Amino acid sequence: LKAGNKLITFGNGGSASDAEHFVGEVIGRFGFDRTPLPAVSLCGASSSFTAIANDYGYDKVFERQVIGLGKPGDVAFGISTSGNSTNVQLGLKAAKKIGMSTIALTGQHPSPIEKIAEITLKAPSFETPRIQEIHIAVIHSLCRGIETVLFPEQSKKILPASKLVEASCVDAFFSLVKPYKSVFTNGCFDIIHPGHISLLNSCRSMGDLLIVGLNADESVKKLKGRKRPFYKLFDRATILSALSAVDYIIPFDADTPIDLIRRLSPSILVKGGDYQKETVVGADWVESHGGEVRIVPILKGYSTTFILEGKINE
């Protein structure tokens, strides 16, 4: 696309819809207004499609169009949940002969298509509905990647894809989340346990985005003692990033997250039930700026300290 080449997509049934969806996002827009990019789906031109199917057979519907429209440097993107679709196979083979790049999007099954395409992205499922659901997530991820690489300055104006917000990006990040109903909570999250999961799920249900302030290692030591944290900051952030409830993580070095709270001014500030509103750091700031402070009941019997002492769920 950088070199002025185009994306050509094709597939059958639901995959045809995904192929057209992909083109719509590329030639239109995905995350923001920008210059259109060249892309075409081979599934939508009904006259050409049916003429080829009628005169040459359904297996040839993509091959003929690829030969007519493709050129070296273009990208052929074939989608097949089974990985067995003959017309997709022939379309990719024709693209390779022309000198196009070939990418396939399939399911987990071993398939003939993955032996043809240069790159095969395999959805980790054997069930067609799950594969199709994953395919659209992959396509959206690709659209996001395309815009980030080709339009880096404009992409800075949308929410970052990475969940971990670096210190150098905090101010820009806070300006981006202003239109959203943001929820903020904080903690050490040293060893993730059911109590943490319960808290984070409750937080996420309250707004558009859940932002977690994560104590840096030295901050944890001051709060919990020199033997803590059990996991270093990067490991704790990695585990939190894997949780669907968590949208963003911001590490902080100070004893409290008051600086983050003042800069973010979240719509909702949340702490667990072992706190009272009067003891929540930043509560007065949030309420004075139109936000709410909520205390979520803790899930009894769970504590990182108990876990480390071998007193699990006591």
Salt bridges, closest charged atoms under 4 A:
GLU25 OE2 - HIS21 NE2 2.87
GLU25 OE2 - HIS140 NE2 3.44
ASP33 OD1 - ARG29 NH1 2.77
GLU63 OE1 - LYS60 NZ 3.19
ASP74 OD2 - LYS6 NZ 2.69
ASP74 OD1 - LYS71 NZ 3.47
GLU114 OE2 - LYS122 NZ 3.19
GLU127 OE1 - ARG130 NH1 3.79
GLU133 OE2 - ARG130 NH2 2.83
GLU147 OE2 - ARG34 NE 2.81
GLU153 OE2 - LYS156 NZ 3.18
ASP171 OD1 - ARG263 NH2 2.57
ASP190 OD2 - ARG228 NE 2.67
ASP217 OD1 - ARG236 NH2 2.79
GLU218 OE1 - ARG226 NH1 3.74
ASP247 OD2 - ARG204 NE 2.71
ASP255 OD1 - LYS222 NZ 3.69
ASP259 OD2 - ARG263 NH1 2.91
GLU287 OE2 - LYS277 NZ 3.19
GLU292 OE1 - ARG294 NH2 3.16
GLU309 OE1 - LYS311 NZ 3.38
